Amino acid sequence: MFLIQDENRLPLQSEIAGGAGVWAVMEQWMPGDLLVLRVAEKGSRAVPRVVWMGLTRGAVSLDQFLGGPSVLRGAAVVSTSSVQRVDDWHLDPLREIRIGASEYSESHQRLLIVTQFTTTAGRKFSVPHGVATRYQRGRRVWHAPAETGMR
């Protein structure tokens, strides 16, 4: 999958790249959903970095944006499931991400800890990653700014 991690950083640091890291790209081994995040340091006006990661693993790691040095400036999900051609990929910009929420799972017959995603079109889905002992609403880690209607 398109993981951007420190161990994949290429040693090339040049004037052309402005001193920024140049990243290697790993293959996406199986079709699936990818989480795309625009990440910036808190208080920075620099252009945010774009990070791609698998949706399931990415959902578990979003707690790093609560109180950490980095914040989310944008988020989307790219669906590559069951398709071979890039033309058939589907991009869903996200309106909100909540981590640590709990939901009852019919299939597991228990309360699970989930990361909840809401697309700008209003579709909601969750990624479970633990067992919950009580109901929790979760903490919002991303919320898209309201549109002003002006373009």
C-alpha positions in Angstrom: 0.0 0.0 0.0 1.1 3.6 -0.5 2.8 4.0 2.9 4.8 7.1 3.6 7.2 6.3 6.4 10.6 7.4 7.6 12.2 4.2 6.5 11.1 4.8 2.9 12.6 8.3 2.7 15.1 8.6 -0.1 18.5 10.1 0.8 18.1 12.8 -1.9 18.1 16.2 -0.3 18.5 18.9 -2.9 18.0 22.6 -3.6 15.2 21.5 -6.0 13.3 19.7 -3.3 13.8 22.7 -1.0 15.5 20.5 1.7 12.3 18.5 2.1 12.4 14.7 2.1 11.8 12.9 -1.1 9.7 9.8 -0.5 9.7 6.3 -2.0 6.4 4.7 -2.9 5.5 1.2 -1.9 3.1 -0.9 -3.9 -0.5 -1.4 -2.9 -0.6 -5.2 -2.7 -4.4 -5.7 -2.7 -7.3 -3.5 -3.7 -8.9 -1.7 -0.8 -9.6 1.7 0.8 -6.8 4.2 1.4 -6.9 7.0 3.9 -5.5 10.3 2.5 -4.5 12.9 5.0 -3.1 16.4 4.7 -0.9 16.9 7.7 0.8 20.0 9.0 2.6 21.1 12.1 0.5 23.0 14.6 0.6 26.8 13.9 2.5 26.3 10.6 1.5 28.0 7.4 3.6 25.7 5.3 2.1 23.6 2.6 0.7 20.4 4.4 2.2 17.0 3.6 0.0 14.4 2.0 0.1 11.0 3.6 -1.5 7.8 2.1 -2.1 4.8 4.3 -4.4 1.7 4.5 -7.8 2.7 6.0 -7.8 0.0 8.7 -4.3 0.7 10.0 -4.7 4.4 9.5 -7.9 4.5 11.5 -6.1 3.1 14.6 -3.3 5.6 14.4 -5.3 8.8 14.2 -5.1 9.4 18.0 -1.6 10.9 17.3 -3.4 14.1 16.2 -4.9 14.7 19.6 -2.5 16.9 21.5 0.5 16.0 19.3 2.7 18.4 17.3 0.8 17.7 14.0 -2.8 18.5 12.9 -5.0 17.4 10.1 -5.7 20.0 7.4 -7.8 17.7 5.2 -8.9 14.0 4.8 -10.4 11.7 2.2 -10.8 8.0 1.4 -9.8 6.6 -1.9 -11.6 3.4 -2.8 -9.7 1.0 -5.0 -11.7 -2.1 -4.1 -12.5 -4.7 -6.7 -11.3 -2.5 -9.6 -8.3 -2.8 -11.8 -8.2 0.5 -13.6 -7.3 3.8 -12.0 -10.2 5.5 -13.9 -12.6 3.5 -11.6 -11.1 4.6 -8.3 -13.5 6.7 -6.1 -12.5 9.6 -3.9 -14.7 10.5 -0.9 -13.7 13.7 0.9 -14.3 13.5 4.6 -16.4 15.9 6.6 -15.6 14.4 10.1 -13.5 11.8 11.8 -14.1 10.7 15.4 -11.8 8.4 17.3 -12.5 6.3 20.3 -16.3 6.1 19.8 -18.2 3.0 20.7 -20.8 1.2 18.6 -22.7 -2.1 19.2 -21.8 -4.7 16.6 -24.5 -7.2 15.7 -22.0 -9.6 14.2 -19.8 -9.6 17.3 -22.6 -9.3 19.8 -20.7 -6.7 21.8 -19.8 -3.0 22.1 -16.7 -2.1 20.0 -14.3 0.8 20.0 -14.4 2.4 16.5 -13.1 5.2 14.4 -16.1 6.9 12.7 -15.9 8.5 9.3 -18.5 10.8 7.7 -18.1 11.8 4.1 -19.1 15.2 2.7 -22.0 13.4 1.0 -23.2 12.3 4.4 -22.3 8.6 4.2 -21.1 7.2 7.6 -19.0 4.2 8.2 -16.8 2.9 11.0 -13.6 0.9 11.4 -13.5 -1.2 14.6 -10.3 -1.8 16.5 -11.1 -2.9 20.1 -13.6 -3.9 22.6 -15.4 -1.2 24.6 -16.6 -1.5 28.2 -19.0 1.5 28.0 -20.6 3.8 25.5 -18.4 6.7 24.3 -19.1 9.4 21.7 -15.5 9.7 20.8 -13.3 12.7 20.1 -13.3 14.6 16.9 -9.9 14.6 15.3 -11.0 16.2 12.0 -13.9 18.4 11.0 -14.1 20.1 7.6 -14.6 23.9 7.7 -18.1 25.0 6.8 -18.5 26.1 3.2 -19.3 29.8 2.7 -21.0 29.3 -0.6 -18.5 31.7 -2.3 -16.2 30.3 -4.9 
